[in-house]
C-alpha cells in the first residue's frame, strides 16, 4: 500500500513551485530521496524546472538533513529548500 | 541548561545574558547579530522551517555541551521582517572558564549558519527582493570545527 508523504518547500523553492507543500502517495519504485525527485521531475514540468540543479538544493527527512541517497522508508515529511542562510 | 527560542519579537540581550550568568560559573560569552545595512538594504525577511528549527538548534547546543564544560546555553533567533540595525540572533554560553565559553559560543554561531533551517531574503531600498545565497566563508567556518 502506498504511503503518504508531505513535501514541504521553503525560500525560493516555495516561491517557484507556487505553494508551500504537496501531499503525495509515495510511488513504490521510489526508494530514496533522489529517486522520488526523479519521479516528480518526470511527472510535472514545474518540478522539472525547480529541481533542475540538485546542487542548489538541500533536503530534510522528518526534520533531519539527508542526502539524495537517503532511503524514504516510512518517512512522513520531506523538505526541499536551498542552502540555509540564518544567523 | 539549554534554552532555545525562535520568535518574531525583539529580545533584551542584557537581560538574557544576566539570566544565564546567574547560573554561576563566572565565564560568560555572548554574540549578538544585527541586520547589517550597506545603504541599499531596507529590511530582511527571515523564513524558517518551524517543525525543524528548534530540533536543529537543540542538536547544535547539545553537541556544544558535549564538547565544552558549560553550565548553560541560550540561543534566540528571530524570524519575520527585520529592519536594518535590528537584532537577529543571540548566542550566550556560560562556563567556569573563559576559553570554553568563548569557543562554544563561536562554534554554535558557525554551526547555526550552516545547519539551522533559516533563509534570509533581502528587501532593498528600490523594492527589489533577493534570497541571500550561502557563503563559502560560512561553510569554511563550520568546517573548521571538524578538523
gemmi code that builds the backbone of each chain (N, CA, C; Angstrom):
import gemmi

chains = {
    "A": [
        ("UNK", (0.852, -1.194, 0.000), (0.000, 0.000, 0.000), (0.889, 1.245, 0.000)),
        ("UNK", (0.610, 2.211, -0.896), (1.484, 3.389, -0.952), (1.365, 4.225, 0.324)),
        ("UNK", (2.476, 4.743, 0.773), (2.378, 5.583, 1.965), (2.401, 7.053, 1.590)),
        ("UNK", (1.697, 7.845, 2.376), (1.583, 9.274, 2.076), (2.796, 10.034, 2.600)),
        ("UNK", (3.230, 10.965, 1.780), (4.398, 11.764, 2.144), (4.069, 13.238, 1.924)),
        ("UNK", (4.307, 14.047, 2.962), (4.171, 15.505, 2.783), (5.499, 16.044, 2.287)),
        ("UNK", (5.447, 16.882, 1.270), (6.666, 17.520, 0.770), (6.538, 19.014, 1.048)),
        ("UNK", (7.468, 19.545, 1.850), (7.430, 20.957, 2.237), (8.481, 21.731, 1.432)),
        ("UNK", (8.110, 22.955, 1.043), (9.048, 23.788, 0.281), (9.326, 25.071, 1.053)),
        ("UNK", (10.559, 25.561, 0.942), (10.911, 26.814, 1.609), (11.712, 27.708, 0.669)),
        ("UNK", (11.718, 29.001, 1.051), (12.516, 30.013, 0.347), (12.134, 30.057, -1.144)),
        ("UNK", (13.108, 30.187, -2.036), (12.749, 30.334, -3.458), (12.151, 29.066, -4.048)),
        ("UNK", (12.366, 27.917, -3.416), (11.745, 26.680, -3.904), (10.219, 26.820, -3.769)),
        ("UNK", (9.783, 27.326, -2.624), (8.355, 27.551, -2.387), (7.795, 28.581, -3.382)),
        ("UNK", (8.529, 29.671, -3.579), (8.055, 30.726, -4.491), (7.931, 30.215, -5.915)),
        ("UNK", (8.917, 29.429, -6.336), (8.894, 28.981, -7.737), (7.883, 27.870, -7.984)),
        ("UNK", (7.646, 27.038, -6.976), (6.621, 25.995, -7.146), (5.231, 26.608, -6.984)),
        ("UNK", (5.146, 27.663, -6.174), (3.881, 28.385, -6.056), (2.992, 27.898, -4.917)),
        ("UNK", (3.496, 27.012, -4.087), (2.762, 26.560, -2.899), (3.776, 26.062, -1.877)),
        ("UNK", (3.319, 25.920, -0.627), (4.303, 25.579, 0.406), (4.397, 24.085, 0.692)),
        ("UNK", (3.434, 23.310, 0.196), (3.592, 21.863, 0.352), (2.685, 21.070, -0.583)),
        ("UNK", (3.052, 19.818, -0.775), (2.237, 18.857, -1.502), (2.143, 17.606, -0.641)),
        ("UNK", (1.048, 16.893, -0.784), (0.959, 15.572, -0.157), (0.809, 14.566, -1.286)),
        ("UNK", (1.709, 13.598, -1.337), (1.673, 12.626, -2.438), (1.603, 11.195, -1.905)),
        ("UNK", (1.136, 10.323, -2.748), (1.257, 8.887, -2.471), (2.622, 8.477, -2.986)),
        ("UNK", (3.455, 8.037, -2.099), (4.828, 7.724, -2.465), (4.858, 6.528, -3.434)),
        ("UNK", (5.410, 6.712, -4.640), (5.445, 5.585, -5.581), (6.354, 4.474, -5.061)),
        ("UNK", (5.955, 3.236, -5.317), (6.699, 2.118, -4.736), (8.115, 1.977, -5.258)),
        ("UNK", (8.321, 2.460, -6.491), (9.683, 2.320, -7.035), (10.614, 3.471, -6.623)),
        ("UNK", (10.111, 4.420, -5.838), (10.978, 5.497, -5.337), (11.411, 5.142, -3.920)),
        ("UNK", (12.625, 4.618, -3.833), (13.093, 4.165, -2.516), (13.961, 5.188, -1.810)),
        ("UNK", (14.497, 6.133, -2.581), (15.368, 7.141, -1.967), (14.857, 8.543, -2.317)),
        ("UNK", (15.422, 9.537, -1.633), (15.060, 10.934, -1.910), (15.338, 11.258, -3.384)),
        ("UNK", (16.493, 10.812, -3.862), (16.868, 11.087, -5.242), (15.902, 10.474, -6.247)),
        ("UNK", (15.467, 9.239, -5.965), (14.523, 8.560, -6.878), (13.156, 9.243, -6.860)),
        ("UNK", (12.761, 9.747, -5.698), (11.483, 10.453, -5.613), (11.537, 11.758, -6.419)),
        ("UNK", (12.678, 12.463, -6.324), (12.826, 13.708, -7.087), (12.764, 13.424, -8.582)),
        ("UNK", (13.386, 12.335, -8.986), (13.372, 11.949, -10.389), (11.936, 11.682, -10.845)),
        ("UNK", (11.179, 10.997, -10.000), (9.770, 10.712, -10.284), (8.974, 12.014, -10.428)),
        ("UNK", (9.214, 12.959, -9.524), (8.487, 14.237, -9.573), (8.852, 15.037, -10.820)),
        ("UNK", (10.131, 14.991, -11.183), (10.583, 15.749, -12.356), (9.924, 15.250, -13.630)),
        ("UNK", (9.716, 13.949, -13.699), (9.072, 13.388, -14.890), (7.582, 13.718, -14.892)),
        ("UNK", (7.011, 13.785, -13.683), (5.572, 13.957, -13.527), (5.092, 15.364, -13.902)),
        ("UNK", (5.902, 16.382, -13.606), (5.396, 17.749, -13.703), (6.512, 18.713, -14.149)),
        ("UNK", (6.187, 19.564, -15.122), (7.177, 20.494, -15.677), (7.688, 21.495, -14.632)),
        ("UNK", (6.828, 21.830, -13.657), (7.267, 22.770, -12.607), (8.410, 22.155, -11.798)),
        ("UNK", (8.249, 20.880, -11.425), (9.323, 20.196, -10.694), (10.576, 20.084, -11.560)),
        ("UNK", (10.357, 19.780, -12.811), (11.467, 19.657, -13.758), (12.316, 20.920, -13.739)),
        ("UNK", (11.631, 22.050, -13.708), (12.293, 23.350, -13.718), (12.979, 23.648, -12.371)),
        ("UNK", (12.221, 23.530, -11.286), (12.746, 23.933, -9.972), (13.820, 22.967, -9.461)),
        ("UNK", (13.675, 21.682, -9.792), (14.653, 20.695, -9.323), (15.727, 20.399, -10.378)),
        ("UNK", (15.897, 21.319, -11.319), (16.840, 21.072, -12.414), (18.272, 20.921, -11.904)),
        ("UNK", (18.667, 21.779, -10.962), (20.038, 21.730, -10.457), (20.024, 21.285, -8.996)),
        ("UNK", (20.241, 20.001, -8.787), (20.143, 19.440, -7.434), (21.246, 19.940, -6.514)),
        ("UNK", (22.342, 20.470, -7.098), (23.411, 21.025, -6.265), (22.957, 22.252, -5.489)),
        ("UNK", (21.890, 22.879, -5.969), (21.403, 24.089, -5.305), (20.348, 23.778, -4.248)),
        ("UNK", (20.072, 22.500, -4.045), (19.013, 22.120, -3.107), (19.562, 21.300, -1.935)),
        ("UNK", (18.857, 21.436, -0.820), (19.155, 20.619, 0.362), (17.860, 19.927, 0.776)),
        ("UNK", (18.004, 18.834, 1.542), (16.834, 18.012, 1.871), (16.815, 17.635, 3.346)),
        ("UNK", (15.616, 17.554, 3.890), (15.457, 17.051, 5.262), (14.320, 16.041, 5.247)),
        ("UNK", (14.581, 14.910, 5.911), (13.579, 13.850, 6.004), (13.161, 13.764, 7.471)),
        ("UNK", (11.889, 13.962, 7.707), (11.381, 14.042, 9.086), (12.265, 14.961, 9.945)),
        ("UNK", (12.573, 16.106, 9.375), (13.290, 17.199, 10.060), (14.765, 16.934, 10.362)),
        ("UNK", (15.377, 15.984, 9.658), (16.827, 15.802, 9.752), (17.431, 15.933, 8.359)),
        ("UNK", (18.568, 16.648, 8.258), (19.224, 16.785, 6.961), (19.606, 15.418, 6.404)),
        ("UNK", (19.358, 15.222, 5.118), (19.761, 13.972, 4.462), (20.310, 14.281, 3.068)),
        ("UNK", (20.953, 13.290, 2.479), (21.414, 13.408, 1.101), (20.445, 12.717, 0.165)),
        ("UNK", (20.743, 12.801, -1.131), (19.863, 12.210, -2.149), (19.747, 10.688, -2.022)),
        ("UNK", (20.766, 10.073, -1.426), (20.786, 8.608, -1.338), (19.980, 8.093, -0.142)),
        ("UNK", (19.442, 9.005, 0.675), (18.736, 8.592, 1.899), (17.470, 7.809, 1.560)),
        ("UNK", (17.276, 6.649, 2.210), (16.053, 5.874, 1.962), (14.826, 6.561, 2.558)),
        ("UNK", (13.729, 6.554, 1.811), (12.490, 7.202, 2.288), (11.833, 6.375, 3.395)),
        ("UNK", (11.935, 5.069, 3.279), (11.285, 4.150, 4.232), (9.877, 4.648, 4.560)),
        ("UNK", (9.594, 4.834, 5.873), (8.229, 5.244, 6.218), (8.176, 6.714, 6.627)),
        ("UNK", (9.130, 7.517, 6.107), (9.173, 8.937, 6.469), (7.840, 9.615, 6.157)),
        ("UNK", (7.482, 10.587, 6.984), (6.219, 11.304, 6.803), (6.408, 12.649, 6.117)),
        ("UNK", (7.616, 13.227, 6.261), (7.798, 14.574, 5.747), (9.166, 14.754, 5.090)),
        ("UNK", (9.123, 15.201, 3.855), (10.357, 15.549, 3.136), (10.336, 17.058, 2.921)),
        ("UNK", (11.428, 17.734, 3.257), (11.506, 19.173, 3.000), (12.575, 19.426, 1.954)),
        ("UNK", (12.276, 20.335, 1.037), (13.202, 20.674, -0.048), (13.421, 22.179, -0.011)),
        ("UNK", (14.698, 22.577, 0.061), (14.985, 24.007, 0.211), (16.408, 24.320, -0.244)),
        ("UNK", (16.729, 25.588, -0.445), (18.102, 25.952, -0.797), (18.986, 25.908, 0.460)),
        ("UNK", (20.308, 26.023, 0.298), (21.196, 26.055, 1.466), (20.730, 27.133, 2.456)),
        ("UNK", (20.869, 26.844, 3.736), (20.342, 27.746, 4.760), (21.225, 28.991, 4.899)),
        ("UNK", (20.609, 30.088, 5.347), (21.339, 31.364, 5.446), (20.960, 32.139, 6.714)),
        ("UNK", (20.817, 31.418, 7.822), (20.435, 32.111, 9.055), (21.619, 32.729, 9.770)),
        ("UNK", (21.382, 33.152, 10.992), (22.429, 33.701, 11.856), (22.674, 35.165, 11.680)),
    ],
    "B": [
        ("UNK", (21.863, 23.726, 31.312), (20.562, 24.263, 30.937), (20.618, 24.832, 29.510)),
        ("UNK", (19.792, 24.287, 28.659), (19.762, 24.761, 27.264), (18.431, 25.464, 27.030)),
        ("UNK", (18.501, 26.693, 26.565), (17.277, 27.443, 26.262), (17.291, 27.878, 24.791)),
        ("UNK", (16.284, 27.439, 24.054), (16.203, 27.739, 22.622), (14.894, 28.494, 22.371)),
        ("UNK", (14.977, 29.614, 21.703), (13.756, 30.355, 21.394), (13.807, 30.870, 19.961)),
        ("UNK", (12.717, 30.670, 19.238), (12.570, 31.259, 17.902), (11.352, 32.161, 17.982)),
        ("UNK", (11.529, 33.437, 17.690), (10.429, 34.384, 17.911), (10.477, 35.541, 16.921)),
        ("UNK", (9.330, 36.193, 16.750), (9.287, 37.383, 15.898), (9.737, 38.612, 16.672)),
        ("UNK", (9.414, 38.639, 17.946), (9.707, 39.825, 18.759), (11.192, 40.000, 19.036)),
        ("UNK", (11.547, 41.248, 19.349), (12.911, 41.565, 19.736), (13.192, 40.951, 21.117)),
        ("UNK", (14.463, 40.919, 21.497), (14.836, 40.398, 22.817), (15.755, 41.402, 23.501)),
        ("UNK", (15.824, 41.286, 24.822), (16.714, 42.124, 25.635), (17.994, 41.348, 25.858)),
        ("UNK", (19.037, 41.664, 25.081), (20.237, 40.833, 25.189), (20.840, 40.912, 26.593)),
        ("UNK", (20.835, 42.108, 27.198), (21.404, 42.263, 28.545), (20.704, 41.371, 29.556)),
        ("UNK", (19.382, 41.374, 29.500), (18.606, 40.565, 30.450), (18.864, 39.077, 30.240)),
        ("UNK", (18.985, 38.680, 28.956), (19.242, 37.267, 28.654), (20.618, 36.832, 29.169)),
        ("UNK", (21.602, 37.706, 28.970), (22.967, 37.395, 29.430), (22.984, 37.297, 30.960)),
        ("UNK", (22.307, 38.240, 31.630), (22.258, 38.220, 33.100), (21.580, 36.957, 33.616)),
        ("UNK", (20.528, 36.553, 32.918), (19.793, 35.363, 33.339), (20.704, 34.122, 33.299)),
        ("UNK", (21.494, 34.035, 32.226), (22.386, 32.880, 32.093), (23.543, 32.983, 33.096)),
        ("UNK", (24.045, 34.218, 33.280), (25.166, 34.434, 34.208), (24.780, 34.047, 35.632)),
        ("UNK", (23.492, 34.196, 35.970), (23.009, 33.921, 37.333), (23.146, 32.445, 37.706)),
        ("UNK", (23.313, 31.571, 36.700), (23.508, 30.142, 36.984), (24.815, 29.929, 37.748)),
        ("UNK", (25.777, 30.806, 37.480), (27.078, 30.674, 38.120), (28.117, 30.166, 37.147)),
        ("UNK", (29.359, 30.135, 37.595), (30.447, 29.702, 36.729), (31.430, 30.835, 36.525)),
        ("UNK", (30.917, 31.983, 36.222), (31.761, 33.168, 36.169), (32.337, 33.510, 34.810)),
        ("UNK", (32.181, 32.621, 33.824), (32.696, 32.943, 32.485), (31.518, 32.946, 31.498)),
        ("UNK", (31.172, 34.119, 31.030), (30.000, 34.254, 30.155), (30.448, 34.874, 28.834)),
        ("UNK", (30.082, 34.212, 27.740), (30.404, 34.754, 26.416), (29.114, 34.921, 25.644)),
        ("UNK", (29.044, 35.973, 24.831), (27.817, 36.156, 24.063), (28.111, 36.752, 22.700)),
        ("UNK", (27.223, 36.476, 21.768), (27.288, 37.080, 20.436), (25.892, 37.563, 20.066)),
        ("UNK", (25.823, 38.805, 19.596), (24.551, 39.338, 19.107), (24.737, 39.704, 17.640)),
        ("UNK", (23.895, 39.176, 16.772), (23.937, 39.521, 15.351), (22.816, 40.490, 15.028)),
        ("UNK", (23.151, 41.526, 14.255), (22.145, 42.510, 13.840), (22.047, 42.547, 12.312)),
        ("UNK", (20.973, 43.100, 11.803), (20.820, 43.284, 10.357), (21.797, 44.385, 9.922)),
        ("UNK", (22.744, 44.007, 9.067), (23.777, 44.941, 8.623), (23.274, 45.738, 7.423)),
        ("UNK", (23.342, 47.049, 7.526), (22.886, 47.889, 6.415), (24.066, 48.302, 5.562)),
        ("UNK", (23.912, 48.226, 4.253), (25.003, 48.670, 3.383), (24.522, 49.823, 2.499)),
        ("UNK", (23.472, 50.486, 2.944), (22.955, 51.609, 2.178), (21.829, 51.230, 1.247)),
        ("UNK", (21.934, 50.030, 0.671), (20.894, 49.601, -0.277), (19.794, 48.789, 0.400)),
        ("UNK", (20.133, 48.236, 1.565), (19.192, 47.311, 2.214), (18.148, 48.059, 3.044)),
        ("UNK", (16.900, 47.668, 2.867), (15.832, 48.243, 3.686), (15.486, 47.299, 4.845)),
        ("UNK", (15.361, 46.023, 4.542), (14.955, 45.074, 5.580), (15.335, 43.657, 5.166)),
        ("UNK", (15.268, 42.766, 6.123), (15.430, 41.338, 5.848), (14.131, 40.640, 6.221)),
        ("UNK", (13.807, 39.629, 5.438), (12.663, 38.782, 5.782), (13.254, 37.407, 6.109)),
        ("UNK", (13.032, 36.959, 7.333), (13.589, 35.665, 7.734), (12.522, 34.600, 7.799)),
        ("UNK", (12.705, 33.581, 6.944), (11.784, 32.462, 6.930), (12.444, 31.284, 7.651)),
        ("UNK", (11.651, 30.409, 8.223), (12.236, 29.198, 8.803), (11.286, 28.020, 8.637)),
        ("UNK", (11.768, 26.859, 9.063), (11.013, 25.605, 8.949), (10.638, 25.222, 10.376)),
        ("UNK", (9.473, 25.707, 10.829), (9.138, 25.610, 12.252), (9.322, 24.217, 12.851)),
        ("UNK", (8.890, 23.184, 12.132), (8.964, 21.842, 12.704), (10.406, 21.384, 12.924)),
        ("UNK", (11.334, 21.984, 12.207), (12.727, 21.526, 12.273), (13.636, 22.466, 13.055)),
        ("UNK", (13.286, 23.735, 13.123), (14.216, 24.745, 13.643), (14.696, 24.447, 15.059)),
        ("UNK", (13.745, 24.207, 15.958), (14.161, 24.016, 17.343), (14.989, 22.743, 17.500)),
        ("UNK", (14.577, 21.714, 16.753), (15.303, 20.442, 16.774), (16.760, 20.651, 16.334)),
        ("UNK", (16.934, 21.414, 15.249), (18.286, 21.649, 14.709), (19.127, 22.478, 15.680)),
        ("UNK", (18.503, 23.507, 16.265), (19.246, 24.363, 17.205), (19.618, 23.576, 18.468)),
        ("UNK", (18.690, 22.737, 18.923), (18.965, 21.952, 20.128), (20.108, 20.970, 19.876)),
        ("UNK", (20.130, 20.401, 18.680), (21.199, 19.464, 18.331), (22.568, 20.167, 18.398)),
        ("UNK", (22.611, 21.399, 17.877), (23.860, 22.172, 17.914), (24.264, 22.429, 19.374)),
        ("UNK", (23.292, 22.821, 20.185), (23.574, 23.147, 21.587), (24.046, 21.910, 22.352)),
        ("UNK", (23.413, 20.771, 22.079), (23.807, 19.540, 22.767), (25.236, 19.159, 22.376)),
        ("UNK", (25.556, 19.299, 21.081), (26.925, 18.993, 20.639), (27.932, 19.903, 21.330)),
        ("UNK", (27.599, 21.184, 21.461), (28.496, 22.135, 22.128), (28.688, 21.739, 23.587)),
        ("UNK", (27.600, 21.301, 24.227), (27.725, 20.963, 25.655), (28.464, 19.643, 25.868)),
        ("UNK", (28.552, 18.832, 24.808), (29.358, 17.609, 24.911), (30.849, 17.919, 24.730)),
        ("UNK", (31.109, 18.993, 24.011), (32.489, 19.319, 23.670), (33.171, 20.234, 24.698)),
        ("UNK", (32.371, 21.089, 25.329), (32.908, 22.025, 26.318), (32.119, 21.882, 27.616)),
        ("UNK", (32.796, 22.159, 28.745), (32.121, 22.075, 30.045), (31.329, 23.371, 30.269)),
        ("UNK", (30.031, 23.305, 29.978), (29.192, 24.501, 30.057), (28.120, 24.339, 31.136)),
        ("UNK", (27.742, 25.458, 31.746), (26.616, 25.432, 32.689), (25.307, 25.734, 31.977)),
        ("UNK", (25.401, 26.488, 30.897), (24.171, 26.831, 30.207), (24.411, 27.441, 28.836)),
        ("UNK", (23.398, 27.319, 27.995), (23.444, 27.879, 26.639), (22.097, 28.540, 26.366)),
        ("UNK", (22.123, 29.751, 25.844), (20.892, 30.405, 25.398), (21.034, 30.733, 23.913)),
        ("UNK", (20.064, 30.319, 23.132), (20.030, 30.701, 21.707), (18.669, 31.336, 21.438)),
        ("UNK", (18.685, 32.541, 20.908), (17.437, 33.185, 20.476), (17.626, 33.584, 19.012)),
        ("UNK", (16.701, 33.183, 18.163), (16.784, 33.568, 16.747), (15.454, 34.162, 16.341)),
        ("UNK", (15.509, 35.324, 15.724), (14.259, 35.959, 15.300), (13.887, 35.570, 13.872)),
        ("UNK", (12.607, 35.621, 13.576), (12.097, 35.372, 12.224), (11.125, 36.500, 11.874)),
        ("UNK", (10.740, 36.549, 10.615), (9.832, 37.602, 10.170), (10.608, 38.763, 9.579)),
        ("UNK", (9.982, 39.930, 9.516), (10.607, 41.084, 8.862), (11.427, 41.896, 9.859)),
        ("UNK", (12.689, 42.121, 9.539), (13.597, 42.837, 10.438), (14.236, 44.008, 9.695)),
        ("UNK", (14.182, 45.183, 10.310), (14.757, 46.379, 9.699), (16.271, 46.438, 9.967)),
        ("UNK", (16.959, 47.230, 9.159), (18.401, 47.432, 9.337), (18.675, 47.880, 10.780)),
        ("UNK", (19.664, 47.266, 11.401), (20.050, 47.619, 12.767), (19.364, 46.782, 13.836)),
        ("UNK", (18.301, 46.071, 13.451), (17.614, 45.246, 14.441), (18.426, 43.987, 14.761)),
        ("UNK", (18.201, 43.467, 15.959), (18.867, 42.225, 16.375), (18.224, 41.038, 15.676)),
        ("UNK", (19.070, 40.095, 15.236), (18.556, 38.849, 14.636), (18.760, 37.680, 15.585)),
        ("UNK", (19.964, 37.601, 16.133), (20.325, 36.373, 16.849), (21.143, 36.681, 18.099)),
        ("UNK", (20.917, 35.881, 19.123), (21.742, 35.932, 20.333), (22.199, 34.510, 20.661)),
        ("UNK", (23.498, 34.372, 20.897), (24.017, 33.119, 21.444), (24.790, 33.485, 22.693)),
        ("UNK", (24.503, 32.803, 23.792), (25.195, 33.098, 25.044), (25.565, 31.772, 25.715)),
        ("UNK", (26.803, 31.704, 26.208), (27.263, 30.480, 26.857), (27.854, 30.823, 28.217)),
        ("UNK", (27.758, 29.896, 29.126), (28.210, 30.132, 30.493), (29.016, 28.931, 30.951)),
        ("UNK", (30.204, 29.200, 31.493), (31.120, 28.130, 31.874), (31.942, 28.569, 33.086)),
        ("UNK", (32.797, 27.649, 33.578), (33.742, 28.038, 34.630), (34.947, 28.760, 34.029)),
        ("UNK", (35.149, 28.548, 32.736), (36.378, 29.077, 32.148), (36.117, 29.843, 30.859)),
        ("UNK", (36.894, 30.904, 30.712), (36.756, 31.817, 29.577), (36.825, 31.101, 28.232)),
        ("UNK", (37.841, 30.261, 28.072), (38.075, 29.660, 26.766), (36.898, 28.784, 26.329)),
        ("UNK", (36.370, 28.013, 27.267), (35.235, 27.136, 26.944), (34.029, 27.971, 26.525)),
        ("UNK", (33.772, 29.042, 27.272), (32.606, 29.879, 26.962), (32.741, 30.521, 25.580)),
        ("UNK", (33.921, 31.074, 25.296), (34.138, 31.778, 24.021), (34.102, 30.796, 22.843)),
        ("UNK", (34.809, 29.681, 22.998), (34.863, 28.720, 21.886), (33.490, 28.118, 21.599)),
        ("UNK", (32.755, 27.784, 22.649), (31.428, 27.185, 22.446), (30.494, 28.187, 21.768)),
        ("UNK", (30.593, 29.433, 22.150), (29.749, 30.476, 21.555), (30.056, 30.595, 20.050)),
        ("UNK", (31.340, 30.597, 19.739), (31.766, 30.715, 18.348), (31.336, 29.480, 17.543)),
        ("UNK", (31.496, 28.310, 18.140), (31.089, 27.057, 17.497), (29.588, 27.074, 17.175)),
        ("UNK", (28.800, 27.473, 18.154), (27.342, 27.480, 17.961), (26.957, 28.419, 16.815)),
        ("UNK", (27.561, 29.597, 16.762), (27.241, 30.530, 15.667), (27.633, 29.946, 14.313)),
        ("UNK", (28.815, 29.348, 14.247), (29.279, 28.780, 12.978), (28.362, 27.651, 12.507)),
        ("UNK", (27.911, 26.817, 13.444), (27.030, 25.713, 13.070), (25.657, 26.248, 12.660)),
        ("UNK", (25.213, 27.229, 13.433), (23.886, 27.797, 13.193), (23.743, 28.330, 11.760)),
        ("UNK", (24.844, 28.896, 11.272), (24.792, 29.477, 9.927), (24.714, 28.426, 8.822)),
        ("UNK", (25.055, 27.182, 9.147), (25.079, 26.177, 8.080), (24.088, 25.031, 8.258)),
        ("UNK", (23.568, 24.805, 9.474), (22.665, 23.663, 9.644), (21.324, 23.999, 10.308)),
        ("UNK", (21.048, 25.283, 10.559), (19.729, 25.624, 11.110), (18.860, 26.143, 9.960)),
        ("UNK", (17.623, 25.624, 9.844), (16.811, 25.930, 8.660), (16.165, 27.326, 8.677)),
        ("UNK", (17.023, 28.332, 8.432), (16.560, 29.720, 8.262), (16.972, 30.177, 6.864)),
        ("UNK", (16.152, 31.032, 6.275), (16.503, 31.622, 4.977), (16.224, 33.113, 5.026)),
        ("UNK", (17.233, 33.884, 4.565), (17.101, 35.346, 4.573), (16.778, 35.856, 3.185)),
        ("UNK", (15.781, 36.734, 3.132), (15.503, 37.438, 1.879), (15.800, 38.919, 2.099)),
        ("UNK", (16.591, 39.498, 1.191), (16.899, 40.922, 1.289), (15.822, 41.721, 0.578)),
        ("UNK", (15.357, 42.767, 1.242), (14.439, 43.703, 0.598), (15.190, 45.023, 0.469)),
        ("UNK", (15.467, 45.422, -0.766), (16.309, 46.598, -1.000), (15.476, 47.876, -1.030)),
        ("UNK", (16.179, 49.002, -0.931), (15.502, 50.315, -0.919), (14.633, 50.513, -2.162)),
        ("UNK", (15.104, 49.983, -3.301), (14.344, 50.189, -4.542), (13.208, 49.170, -4.700)),
        ("UNK", (12.990, 48.339, -3.677), (11.859, 47.418, -3.712), (12.200, 46.031, -4.228)),
        ("UNK", (13.384, 45.859, -4.826), (13.723, 44.521, -5.314), (14.021, 43.588, -4.136)),
        ("UNK", (13.763, 42.310, -4.374), (13.936, 41.309, -3.319), (14.825, 40.195, -3.840)),
        ("UNK", (15.793, 39.745, -3.035), (16.532, 38.529, -3.399), (16.826, 37.665, -2.202)),
        ("UNK", (16.783, 36.383, -2.456), (17.157, 35.412, -1.427), (18.667, 35.424, -1.287)),
        ("UNK", (19.142, 35.502, -0.054), (20.582, 35.500, 0.211), (21.129, 34.108, -0.111)),
        ("UNK", (22.311, 34.072, -0.748), (22.918, 32.778, -1.059), (23.927, 32.395, 0.009)),
        ("UNK", (24.159, 31.106, 0.146), (25.127, 30.662, 1.157), (26.516, 31.184, 0.799)),
        ("UNK", (27.308, 31.443, 1.858), (28.654, 31.972, 1.638), (29.692, 30.914, 1.948)),
        ("UNK", (30.684, 30.843, 1.073), (31.748, 29.856, 1.274), (32.439, 30.073, 2.618)),
        ("UNK", (32.592, 31.338, 3.028), (33.288, 31.618, 4.295), (32.528, 31.018, 5.486)),
        ("UNK", (31.184, 30.971, 5.379), (30.400, 30.352, 6.456), (30.608, 28.835, 6.473)),
        ("UNK", (30.678, 28.246, 5.280), (30.908, 26.799, 5.192), (32.288, 26.448, 5.740)),
        ("UNK", (33.273, 27.293, 5.389), (34.640, 27.064, 5.868), (34.700, 27.166, 7.388)),
        ("UNK", (33.970, 28.152, 7.934), (33.983, 28.359, 9.388), (33.378, 27.156, 10.102)),
        ("UNK", (32.294, 26.603, 9.551), (31.657, 25.442, 10.171), (32.559, 24.216, 10.067)),
        ("UNK", (33.271, 24.123, 8.936), (34.178, 23.003, 8.686), (35.361, 23.017, 9.655)),
        ("UNK", (35.776, 24.227, 10.026), (36.943, 24.409, 10.896), (36.856, 23.545, 12.154)),
        ("UNK", (35.646, 23.444, 12.730), (35.473, 22.722, 13.990), (35.553, 21.213, 13.803)),
        ("UNK", (35.478, 20.752, 12.581), (35.543, 19.309, 12.336), (36.985, 18.837, 12.232)),
        ("UNK", (37.894, 19.786, 12.013), (39.299, 19.374, 11.799), (40.014, 19.153, 13.128)),
    ],
}
model = gemmi.Model(1)
for chain_id, residues in chains.items():
    chain = gemmi.Chain(chain_id)
    for i, (resn, *xyz) in enumerate(residues, 1):
        res = gemmi.Residue()
        res.name, res.seqid = resn, gemmi.SeqId(i, " ")
        for name, pos in zip(("N", "CA", "C"), xyz):
            atom = gemmi.Atom()
            atom.name, atom.element = name, gemmi.Element(name[0])
            atom.pos, atom.b_iso = gemmi.Position(*pos), 0.0
            res.add_atom(atom)
        chain.add_residue(res)
    model.add_chain(chain)
structure = gemmi.Structure()
structure.add_model(model)
structure.setup_entities()
